[in-house]
């Protein structure tokens, strides 16, 4: 299921139409500049969120989607992509190297997962690879997945934390209060409490300290 | 002005460096994480730090940088605004730039803050 690039990306016959969705305005422009430097990539637009991206009009072949700037659940974002641009592949860009975060993204339907310290040439290869129907994940993160599986850390899908829940448990492990977490993630405290309740239920725990210990043991924090 | 950038999104650094150069901040060193000892040893005139990806509280990070370089110009680059930005200013940042800003707005904000800091 998981694939990493060990050989040159397959060549594509016509330029890949790429839409960049990135909440950080400057970083979005930087991405456009990197991608547009390749003759086989046509950057058709950029937006600060999926909600503001004219997906139906632009009809991208591939969406480069920033994970870090999302203020809504990632699975909702993916649903919007699938509904408005069913033809488009989705390549997630993230600063997270935790295998669990990548797994949530792939489970939600992403076709690629790239960490933001990737070299420009490798990003271009990743984009072309995903556009041509191959999966791409950062080799470092993929290696983590395999290691965790061999260590027996796999859990049933229904017990896996969502991307948002993963973010929240990491912040709990940093000692942040619900109020601080709500401010950091731009969520109401009530929403944060709901997420935490689901985390507790999924992990079968009853206290924040247990959540923090879980996050540390599983490499989330 | 010789500048030190803390930014883990290395893909972003070349473009960011161009933007900063147009605001008279010449990037001389880049680090993916906060290393106060390295900052002190580099003794830059300015620090530009992306506070959203640090392993420590952003305000604590700014406090540490301010302690390390009492006279440096410190710019915090963050997704947070309002009270969160105020905390960074209170901790010692000369300038807090939100990530929704485009290149021109970033440069204007930096030039304005630099003028105030120098005055």
Interface residues (C-beta under 8 A of the other chain):
Chain A: X23 X24 X25 X26 X27 X29 X30 X31 X33 X34 X48 X68 X69 X95 X116 X117 X118 X119 X120 X123 X183 X184
Chain B: X8 X9 X10 X11 X12 X14 X15 X16 X19 X32 X52 X53 X79 X80 X83 X84 X99 X100 X101 X102 X103 X106
